[in-house]
Amino acid sequence: MNKISRLPLIAVVFMTILSLVNISGMGSAKVTVNFASIALIIGISAFFITSGKEKDDGNGDGLDIKTFLKALKDKQTLILIFLPSMMNIICYIIAKLFVPEFMGHVVGRIGFLALDKFLLLIIQFMVTALGEEIAWRAFFQKQLSKVIPFVPALIISSILFAVCHYTQGKIIVVLYDILFVFLNAILYGIVFRKTDNAFASATAHFLANLLAALLFFN
C-alpha cells in the first residue's frame, strides 16, 4: 500500500463527513443539496491540486484523453461502460411494477436540470457526470485505494456517492433510489479501476443518466 499525503487525506475526510451530514437530513432540502455540492467541489479541487504529483509519481492523473480513446477499443471496457445503462433499465422496470412513486421522487431530486431543453440537458449531464467522476472516482476512490484494498475502497466510495444523492421522501422510495445509485457507482468505480481514466467512467455515467432521463421523463 502507498501512503496518502496530507492534503488528499484532509479532502477525503471532509468529503466523508459532508456525505454523512447530507444523509442525516439536517436543515432544509436546499441545505442538504449544498452538503453534497460542497463535497463534490472539494473532490474536484483536490484532484486538480494533486494531479501534478500523481503524474510525477508515475501513476497517471486519471484524466488522460489518449488512454480514454485507447480504452474504447477494448471490448470488455465497452461492455462495462454500458452496464450502468442496463442497470437503469432494470431499475425502471422494477419501479414501474412495484415502486411507482419512485418516478416522482427522481423528478424531484433532479428538478434543477433542464428537462424540457434537450441540448442543454445533454450539456448538464456531461458536466455533471465528469465532475462527479473526477471527485468520487479519480480522486476519492483512487486516494482511498492507496491505503486500503480496492474492494473496500470501491464500496466505501460508492456508499458515500449514493448518500450524496439522498433526498427526503417515503422510506422505501428513498432506499430504492440510493440502492440503484450505489449499484451504478460500483460499476463506475470498476470502469475507472480498469481504465484509470475519469473520461471512461464519466462516459458510462453520462450514458446512464441520459437513458434514465429518456425513461423516466417521457
MIBAZA-480499 format. One line per field, with one value per atom (N, C-alpha, C): atom name; residue in three letters; x negated, y negated, z negated. Coordinates in steps of 0.1 Angstrom, whole numbers, plus 5000, padded with zeros to 4 digits. Atoms other than C-alpha are relative to their C-alpha. Example, Ala and Ser with C-alpha at 12.3 -4.5 7.8 and 13.67 -1.06 7.14 Angstrom:
! residues 2
name	c(N|CA|C|N|CA|C)
resn	c(ALA|ALA|ALA|SER|SER|SER)
px	c(4991|4877|4991|5009|4863|5008)
py	c(5012|5045|4988|5011|5011|4989)
pz	c(5000|4922|5000|5000|4929|4992)
//
This chain:
! residues 218
name	c(N|CA|C|N|CA|C|N|CA|C|N|CA|C|N|CA|C|N|CA|C|N|CA|C|N|CA|C|N|CA|C|N|CA|C|N|CA|C|N|CA|C|N|CA|C|N|CA|C|N|CA|C|N|CA|C|N|CA|C|N|CA|C|N|CA|C|N|CA|C|N|CA|C|N|CA|C|N|CA|C|N|CA|C|N|CA|C|N|CA|C|N|CA|C|N|CA|C|N|CA|C|N|CA|C|N|CA|C|N|CA|C|N|CA|C|N|CA|C|N|CA|C|N|CA|C|N|CA|C|N|CA|C|N|CA|C|N|CA|C|N|CA|C|N|CA|C|N|CA|C|N|CA|C|N|CA|C|N|CA|C|N|CA|C|N|CA|C|N|CA|C|N|CA|C|N|CA|C|N|CA|C|N|CA|C|N|CA|C|N|CA|C|N|CA|C|N|CA|C|N|CA|C|N|CA|C|N|CA|C|N|CA|C|N|CA|C|N|CA|C|N|CA|C|N|CA|C|N|CA|C|N|CA|C|N|CA|C|N|CA|C|N|CA|C|N|CA|C|N|CA|C|N|CA|C|N|CA|C|N|CA|C|N|CA|C|N|CA|C|N|CA|C|N|CA|C|N|CA|C|N|CA|C|N|CA|C|N|CA|C|N|CA|C|N|CA|C|N|CA|C|N|CA|C|N|CA|C|N|CA|C|N|CA|C|N|CA|C|N|CA|C|N|CA|C|N|CA|C|N|CA|C|N|CA|C|N|CA|C|N|CA|C|N|CA|C|N|CA|C|N|CA|C|N|CA|C|N|CA|C|N|CA|C|N|CA|C|N|CA|C|N|CA|C|N|CA|C|N|CA|C|N|CA|C|N|CA|C|N|CA|C|N|CA|C|N|CA|C|N|CA|C|N|CA|C|N|CA|C|N|CA|C|N|CA|C|N|CA|C|N|CA|C|N|CA|C|N|CA|C|N|CA|C|N|CA|C|N|CA|C|N|CA|C|N|CA|C|N|CA|C|N|CA|C|N|CA|C|N|CA|C|N|CA|C|N|CA|C|N|CA|C|N|CA|C|N|CA|C|N|CA|C|N|CA|C|N|CA|C|N|CA|C|N|CA|C|N|CA|C|N|CA|C|N|CA|C|N|CA|C|N|CA|C|N|CA|C|N|CA|C|N|CA|C|N|CA|C|N|CA|C|N|CA|C|N|CA|C|N|CA|C|N|CA|C|N|CA|C|N|CA|C|N|CA|C|N|CA|C|N|CA|C|N|CA|C|N|CA|C|N|CA|C|N|CA|C|N|CA|C|N|CA|C|N|CA|C|N|CA|C|N|CA|C|N|CA|C|N|CA|C|N|CA|C|N|CA|C|N|CA|C|N|CA|C|N|CA|C|N|CA|C|N|CA|C|N|CA|C|N|CA|C|N|CA|C|N|CA|C|N|CA|C|N|CA|C|N|CA|C|N|CA|C|N|CA|C|N|CA|C|N|CA|C|N|CA|C|N|CA|C|N|CA|C|N|CA|C|N|CA|C|N|CA|C|N|CA|C|N|CA|C|N|CA|C|N|CA|C|N|CA|C|N|CA|C|N|CA|C|N|CA|C|N|CA|C|N|CA|C|N|CA|C|N|CA|C|N|CA|C|N|CA|C|N|CA|C|N|CA|C|N|CA|C|N|CA|C|N|CA|C|N|CA|C|N|CA|C|N|CA|C)
resn	c(MET|MET|MET|ASN|ASN|ASN|LYS|LYS|LYS|ILE|ILE|ILE|SER|SER|SER|ARG|ARG|ARG|LEU|LEU|LEU|PRO|PRO|PRO|LEU|LEU|LEU|ILE|ILE|ILE|ALA|ALA|ALA|VAL|VAL|VAL|VAL|VAL|VAL|PHE|PHE|PHE|MET|MET|MET|THR|THR|THR|ILE|ILE|ILE|LEU|LEU|LEU|SER|SER|SER|LEU|LEU|LEU|VAL|VAL|VAL|ASN|ASN|ASN|ILE|ILE|ILE|SER|SER|SER|GLY|GLY|GLY|MET|MET|MET|GLY|GLY|GLY|SER|SER|SER|ALA|ALA|ALA|LYS|LYS|LYS|VAL|VAL|VAL|THR|THR|THR|VAL|VAL|VAL|ASN|ASN|ASN|PHE|PHE|PHE|ALA|ALA|ALA|SER|SER|SER|ILE|ILE|ILE|ALA|ALA|ALA|LEU|LEU|LEU|ILE|ILE|ILE|ILE|ILE|ILE|GLY|GLY|GLY|ILE|ILE|ILE|SER|SER|SER|ALA|ALA|ALA|PHE|PHE|PHE|PHE|PHE|PHE|ILE|ILE|ILE|THR|THR|THR|SER|SER|SER|GLY|GLY|GLY|LYS|LYS|LYS|GLU|GLU|GLU|LYS|LYS|LYS|ASP|ASP|ASP|ASP|ASP|ASP|GLY|GLY|GLY|ASN|ASN|ASN|GLY|GLY|GLY|ASP|ASP|ASP|GLY|GLY|GLY|LEU|LEU|LEU|ASP|ASP|ASP|ILE|ILE|ILE|LYS|LYS|LYS|THR|THR|THR|PHE|PHE|PHE|LEU|LEU|LEU|LYS|LYS|LYS|ALA|ALA|ALA|LEU|LEU|LEU|LYS|LYS|LYS|ASP|ASP|ASP|LYS|LYS|LYS|GLN|GLN|GLN|THR|THR|THR|LEU|LEU|LEU|ILE|ILE|ILE|LEU|LEU|LEU|ILE|ILE|ILE|PHE|PHE|PHE|LEU|LEU|LEU|PRO|PRO|PRO|SER|SER|SER|MET|MET|MET|MET|MET|MET|ASN|ASN|ASN|ILE|ILE|ILE|ILE|ILE|ILE|CYS|CYS|CYS|TYR|TYR|TYR|ILE|ILE|ILE|ILE|ILE|ILE|ALA|ALA|ALA|LYS|LYS|LYS|LEU|LEU|LEU|PHE|PHE|PHE|VAL|VAL|VAL|PRO|PRO|PRO|GLU|GLU|GLU|PHE|PHE|PHE|MET|MET|MET|GLY|GLY|GLY|HIS|HIS|HIS|VAL|VAL|VAL|VAL|VAL|VAL|GLY|GLY|GLY|ARG|ARG|ARG|ILE|ILE|ILE|GLY|GLY|GLY|PHE|PHE|PHE|LEU|LEU|LEU|ALA|ALA|ALA|LEU|LEU|LEU|ASP|ASP|ASP|LYS|LYS|LYS|PHE|PHE|PHE|LEU|LEU|LEU|LEU|LEU|LEU|LEU|LEU|LEU|ILE|ILE|ILE|ILE|ILE|ILE|GLN|GLN|GLN|PHE|PHE|PHE|MET|MET|MET|VAL|VAL|VAL|THR|THR|THR|ALA|ALA|ALA|LEU|LEU|LEU|GLY|GLY|GLY|GLU|GLU|GLU|GLU|GLU|GLU|ILE|ILE|ILE|ALA|ALA|ALA|TRP|TRP|TRP|ARG|ARG|ARG|ALA|ALA|ALA|PHE|PHE|PHE|PHE|PHE|PHE|GLN|GLN|GLN|LYS|LYS|LYS|GLN|GLN|GLN|LEU|LEU|LEU|SER|SER|SER|LYS|LYS|LYS|VAL|VAL|VAL|ILE|ILE|ILE|PRO|PRO|PRO|PHE|PHE|PHE|VAL|VAL|VAL|PRO|PRO|PRO|ALA|ALA|ALA|LEU|LEU|LEU|ILE|ILE|ILE|ILE|ILE|ILE|SER|SER|SER|SER|SER|SER|ILE|ILE|ILE|LEU|LEU|LEU|PHE|PHE|PHE|ALA|ALA|ALA|VAL|VAL|VAL|CYS|CYS|CYS|HIS|HIS|HIS|TYR|TYR|TYR|THR|THR|THR|GLN|GLN|GLN|GLY|GLY|GLY|LYS|LYS|LYS|ILE|ILE|ILE|ILE|ILE|ILE|VAL|VAL|VAL|VAL|VAL|VAL|LEU|LEU|LEU|TYR|TYR|TYR|ASP|ASP|ASP|ILE|ILE|ILE|LEU|LEU|LEU|PHE|PHE|PHE|VAL|VAL|VAL|PHE|PHE|PHE|LEU|LEU|LEU|ASN|ASN|ASN|ALA|ALA|ALA|ILE|ILE|ILE|LEU|LEU|LEU|TYR|TYR|TYR|GLY|GLY|GLY|ILE|ILE|ILE|VAL|VAL|VAL|PHE|PHE|PHE|ARG|ARG|ARG|LYS|LYS|LYS|THR|THR|THR|ASP|ASP|ASP|ASN|ASN|ASN|ALA|ALA|ALA|PHE|PHE|PHE|ALA|ALA|ALA|SER|SER|SER|ALA|ALA|ALA|THR|THR|THR|ALA|ALA|ALA|HIS|HIS|HIS|PHE|PHE|PHE|LEU|LEU|LEU|ALA|ALA|ALA|ASN|ASN|ASN|LEU|LEU|LEU|LEU|LEU|LEU|ALA|ALA|ALA|ALA|ALA|ALA|LEU|LEU|LEU|LEU|LEU|LEU|PHE|PHE|PHE|PHE|PHE|PHE|ASN|ASN|ASN)
px	c(4992|5000|4991|5007|4989|5005|4995|4992|5008|4993|5017|4995|5005|5004|5010|4992|5018|5012|4989|5039|5011|4990|5057|5007|4994|5063|5010|4991|5079|5013|4989|5101|5009|4993|5111|5009|4993|5121|5012|4989|5142|5011|4990|5159|5008|4993|5168|5010|4991|5182|5012|4989|5202|5010|4991|5217|5009|4992|5228|5010|4991|5242|5012|4990|5261|5012|4989|5280|5006|4994|5287|5013|4988|5313|5000|5001|5300|5004|4996|5316|5010|4990|5338|4995|5005|5337|4990|5010|5317|4987|5012|5291|4994|5005|5289|4993|5007|5281|4987|5012|5254|4989|5010|5236|4993|5005|5233|4992|5007|5222|4987|5013|5195|4990|5008|5182|4994|5004|5181|4989|5009|5163|4986|5012|5137|4993|5006|5131|4994|5005|5127|4987|5011|5104|4988|5011|5083|4993|5005|5080|4990|5009|5065|4988|5011|5043|4989|5009|5028|4996|5002|5029|4985|5014|4994|4991|5008|4979|5003|4996|4998|4992|5008|4981|4986|5014|4947|4997|5002|4952|5001|4998|4959|5013|4987|4995|5010|4990|5012|5009|4991|5037|5014|4986|5068|5009|4992|5078|4991|5008|5060|5008|4991|5078|4994|5006|5053|5003|4996|5058|5015|4986|5095|5004|4997|5096|4995|5005|5074|5009|4991|5098|5012|4988|5127|4998|5002|5111|5000|4999|5113|5014|4986|5145|5005|4995|5146|5003|4998|5143|5013|4988|5171|5012|4989|5193|5003|4999|5186|5006|4995|5193|5016|4986|5228|5008|4993|5236|5009|4991|5249|5013|4988|5274|5009|4992|5286|5006|4995|5289|5012|4989|5311|5013|4988|5334|5007|4995|5337|5007|4994|5344|5013|4987|5371|5011|4990|5389|5005|4996|5389|5008|4992|5401|5014|4987|5429|5009|4992|5441|5003|4999|5435|4998|5002|5424|5003|4997|5443|4997|5003|5437|4986|5014|5401|4998|5001|5407|5001|4999|5419|4988|5011|5391|4988|5012|5364|5002|4997|5381|4997|5003|5379|4986|5014|5343|4992|5008|5331|5008|4992|5356|4993|5007|5329|4995|5005|5320|5010|4991|5334|5006|4994|5356|5008|4992|5375|4992|5009|5344|4989|5009|5326|4986|5014|5294|4994|5006|5289|4999|5000|5298|4988|5012|5270|4988|5012|5245|5000|4999|5257|4995|5003|5254|4985|5014|5219|4991|5008|5206|5001|4998|5222|4993|5006|5210|4985|5015|5174|4996|5003|5174|5001|4998|5187|4990|5010|5163|4986|5013|5133|5000|5000|5143|5000|4998|5155|4992|5008|5135|4986|5014|5104|4993|5006|5098|5003|4996|5117|4996|5003|5116|4985|5014|5081|4991|5008|5067|5003|4996|5086|4993|5006|5072|4985|5014|5037|4998|5002|5043|5008|4992|5069|5002|4998|5076|5011|4991|5095|5015|4986|5128|5006|4994|5134|5000|5000|5123|5012|4989|5148|5014|4988|5176|5003|4999|5169|5003|4998|5167|5014|4986|5199|5011|4990|5218|5001|5000|5208|5006|4994|5216|5015|4986|5250|5007|4993|5259|4999|5001|5248|5013|4988|5279|5013|4988|5302|5009|4989|5335|5011|4989|5362|5012|4988|5392|5005|4996|5410|4989|5012|5385|4997|5002|5390|4995|5004|5386|4986|5014|5355|4990|5009|5339|4998|5001|5347|4991|5008|5332|4985|5014|5300|4994|5006|5296|4995|5004|5295|4989|5011|5273|4987|5012|5249|4996|5004|5250|4993|5007|5242|4987|5012|5215|4989|5009|5199|4995|5004|5199|4991|5009|5184|4987|5013|5157|4992|5007|5149|4995|5005|5147|4988|5012|5123|4988|5011|5103|4993|5005|5099|4993|5005|5091|4990|5007|5076|5003|4996|5095|5014|4987|5123|5009|4993|5133|5008|4994|5142|5012|4989|5163|5010|4991|5178|5009|4992|5190|5010|4990|5207|5010|4991|5222|5009|4992|5234|5011|4991|5250|5011|4990|5268|5009|4991|5281|5009|4993|5292|5012|4989|5311|5010|4990|5327|5009|4992|5339|5011|4991|5354|5011|4990|5371|5010|4992|5383|5008|4994|5393|5008|4992|5413|5014)
py	c(5012|5000|4987|5013|4964|4992|5009|4936|4989|5011|4908|4988|5012|4873|4992|5007|4848|4993|5007|4827|5009|4990|4856|5006|4994|4871|4991|5009|4840|4999|5001|4837|5013|4988|4874|5000|5000|4869|4990|5009|4838|5004|4995|4854|5011|4990|4883|4994|5007|4860|4994|5007|4839|5010|4990|4870|5006|4994|4884|4989|5011|4850|4999|5001|4849|5010|4990|4882|4999|5002|4871|4992|5008|4848|4987|5012|4818|4988|5012|4785|5002|4999|4778|5008|4993|4796|4993|5008|4768|5001|4999|4770|5014|4986|4808|5002|4999|4805|4993|5007|4780|5008|4992|4805|5009|4991|4829|4991|5008|4800|4996|5004|4789|5012|4988|4825|5001|4999|4825|4990|5011|4792|5003|4996|4804|5011|4989|4836|4995|5005|4818|4991|5009|4791|5008|4992|4817|5008|4993|4837|4992|5008|4809|4995|5004|4797|5011|4989|4832|5007|4993|4843|4999|5001|4830|5010|4991|4850|5015|4987|4881|5004|4997|4878|5002|4999|4872|5014|4987|4905|5011|4989|4924|5007|4994|4932|4995|5006|4910|4992|5008|4884|5004|4995|4903|4992|5008|4878|4997|5001|4885|5005|4997|4884|5011|4989|4907|5014|4987|4935|5003|4999|4929|5006|4996|4933|5015|4987|4964|5010|4991|4979|5003|4998|4975|5011|4989|5001|5013|4988|5027|5004|4995|5048|5001|4998|5056|4986|5013|5019|4994|5004|5011|5006|4993|5037|4994|5006|5022|4986|5014|4987|5000|4999|4998|5007|4993|5018|4991|5009|4988|4997|5002|4981|5012|4988|5017|5000|5001|5012|4991|5010|4982|5006|4994|5002|5010|4991|5028|4992|5009|5000|4995|5005|4986|5010|4989|5019|5004|4996|5028|4988|5012|4992|5000|5000|4994|5011|4989|5027|4999|4999|5023|4986|5013|4987|4988|5010|4963|4986|5013|4934|4995|5003|4936|4990|5009|4917|4986|5014|4886|4996|5003|4889|4996|5003|4889|4986|5013|4859|4989|5010|4840|4999|5000|4850|4992|5006|4837|4989|5010|4810|4987|5012|4784|5001|4997|4800|4994|5006|4785|5012|4988|4815|4997|5004|4795|4995|5005|4784|5010|4988|4815|4996|5003|4799|4995|5005|4780|5012|4988|4813|5008|4992|4831|4993|5007|4804|5002|4998|4806|5014|4986|4844|5002|4998|4842|4994|5008|4816|5007|4994|4833|5014|4987|4868|4999|5001|4857|4994|5006|4836|5010|4990|4864|5011|4989|4890|4995|5005|4867|5000|5001|4861|5014|4988|4896|5012|4988|4920|4996|5003|4902|4994|5005|4885|5010|4993|4902|5015|4986|4938|5003|4997|4936|4997|5003|4920|5010|4990|4944|5013|4987|4973|5001|5000|4962|5006|4996|4971|5012|4988|4999|5008|4993|5027|4994|5006|5019|5002|4997|5036|4992|5009|5018|4986|5014|4985|4998|5001|4992|4999|4999|5000|4987|5012|4970|4988|5012|4945|5001|4999|4959|4997|5003|4957|4985|5015|4921|4993|5006|4912|5002|4997|4928|4991|5008|4910|4985|5014|4877|4997|5002|4883|5001|4999|4886|4988|5010|4867|5006|4996|4868|5006|4995|4889|5013|4987|4922|5009|4993|4945|5011|4989|4974|4994|5007|4950|4995|5006|4933|5012|4989|4967|5006|4995|4979|4991|5010|4947|5002|4999|4950|5013|4987|4987|5000|5000|4982|4990|5010|4951|5007|4993|4973|5011|4989|5002|4994|5006|4979|4994|5006|4962|5011|4988|4997|5002|4997|5001|4988|5011|4966|5002|4997|4975|5011|4989|5007|4995|5006|4988|4992|5009|4963|5009|4991|4991|5006|4993|5009|4990|5009|4978|4989|5011|4954|4987|5012|4927|4996|5005|4905|4997|5001|4899|5012|4987|4936|5002|4999|4937|4989|5011|4903|5004|4995|4918|5009|4990|4947|4992|5008|4922|4991|5009|4898|5008|4992|4926|5005|4995|4940|4989|5011|4906|4996|5004|4898|5010|4990|4931|4999|5001|4926|4988|5011|4892|5004|4995|4908|5009|4990|4935|4994|5005|4916|4987|5013|4882|4999|5001|4892|5007)
pz	c(5000|5000|5000|5000|5007|4989|5010|4983|5007|4995|4988|4994|5006|4984|4992|5010|4960|5007|4994|4984|5005|4996|5001|4988|5012|4967|4994|5006|4954|5009|4991|4985|4999|5001|4982|4987|5012|4946|5001|4998|4954|5009|4991|4983|4993|5008|4960|4990|5010|4933|5006|4993|4957|5006|4995|4973|4989|5011|4940|4994|5005|4929|5010|4990|4962|4998|5002|4955|4986|5013|4919|5001|4998|4933|4993|5007|4914|5008|4993|4924|5010|4989|4953|5012|4988|4986|5008|4993|5001|4994|5007|4974|5002|4998|4978|5013|4987|5015|5000|5001|5006|4994|5006|4984|5011|4989|5014|5010|4991|5036|4995|5006|5012|5001|4999|5011|5014|4986|5049|5004|4997|5051|4994|5006|5026|5007|4993|5045|5013|4987|5079|4997|5003|5063|4996|5005|5045|5012|4989|5077|5008|4992|5097|4993|5008|5069|4999|5001|5066|5013|4988|5102|5005|4995|5110|4993|5007|5082|5004|4996|5093|5013|4987|5128|4997|5004|5112|4994|5007|5092|5010|4990|5125|4999|5001|5116|5010|4992|5141|4992|5008|5130|5001|4998|5141|5009|4991|5167|5013|4988|5200|5012|4989|5233|5009|4992|5251|4994|5006|5226|5001|4999|5228|5014|4986|5266|5002|5000|5262|4993|5008|5236|5008|4992|5260|5011|4991|5283|4994|5008|5256|4998|5001|5258|4986|5014|5221|4994|5005|5213|5005|4994|5237|4993|5007|5220|4987|5013|5186|5001|4998|5199|5001|4997|5210|4988|5011|5178|4992|5008|5158|5007|4992|5186|4999|5001|5184|4986|5014|5146|4999|5001|5151|5007|4994|5174|4990|5011|5146|4989|5010|5121|5005|4994|5144|5000|4999|5149|4986|5013|5112|4994|5005|5103|5006|4994|5128|4994|5005|5114|4985|5015|5076|4993|5008|5067|5009|4991|5089|4995|5006|5065|5003|4997|5075|5011|4988|5108|4995|5005|5090|4991|5009|5064|5008|4992|5091|5007|4994|5109|4990|5010|5076|4996|5003|5070|5010|4989|5103|5007|4994|5109|5005|4995|5114|5014|4987|5147|5011|4989|5180|5008|4994|5187|5013|4988|5214|5011|4990|5233|5002|4998|5247|5001|4998|5258|4987|5013|5225|4990|5009|5207|5003|4997|5226|4994|5006|5216|4985|5014|5180|4996|5004|5179|5002|4997|5195|4989|5010|5170|4986|5013|5140|4999|5000|5149|4999|5001|5155|4986|5013|5123|4989|5010|5102|5001|4998|5117|4996|5005|5111|4985|5015|5075|4993|5007|5065|5005|4995|5087|5002|4998|5099|4988|5012|5066|4988|5012|5037|5000|4999|5048|5002|4997|5061|4988|5012|5030|4989|5010|5007|5003|4996|5027|4997|5004|5017|4986|5014|4980|4996|5002|4982|5013|4987|5007|5009|4991|5038|4997|5003|5029|4989|5010|4996|5004|4995|5012|5010|4991|5040|4993|5007|5016|4992|5008|4993|5009|4992|5021|5007|4994|5037|4991|5010|5005|4998|5002|4999|5012|4988|5035|5000|5000|5031|4990|5010|4999|5003|4996|5015|5009|4991|5038|4991|5008|5008|5001|5000|5010|4991|5009|4984|5007|4994|4992|4992|5006|4984|4999|5003|4969|5010|4990|4994|5013|4987|5023|4999|5002|5008|5000|5001|5001|5014|4987|5036|5009|4993|5051|4997|5005|5030|5005|4996|5038|5014|4986|5076|5003|4999|5073|4995|5005|5052|5010|4991|5077|5013|4988|5106|4996|5005|5085|5000|5000|5081|5014|4986|5119|5005|4996|5124|4995|5007|5099|5007|4993|5118|5013|4987|5151|4998|5003|5135|4997|5005|5119|5013|4988|5153|5009|4990|5173|4994|5007|5146|5007|4992|5166|4997|5004|5154|5013|4988|5190|5003|4998|5193|4991|5010|5161|5002|4997|5170|5012|4989|5203|4996|5005|5185|4992|5008|5161|5008|4991|5188|5008|4992|5209|4991|5009|5178|4996|5004|5168|5012|4988|5204|5002|4999|5206|4990|5010|5173|5003|4996|5185|5010|4989|5216|4994|5006|5195|4990|5011|5165|5003|4998|5180|5013|4988|5211|4997)
//
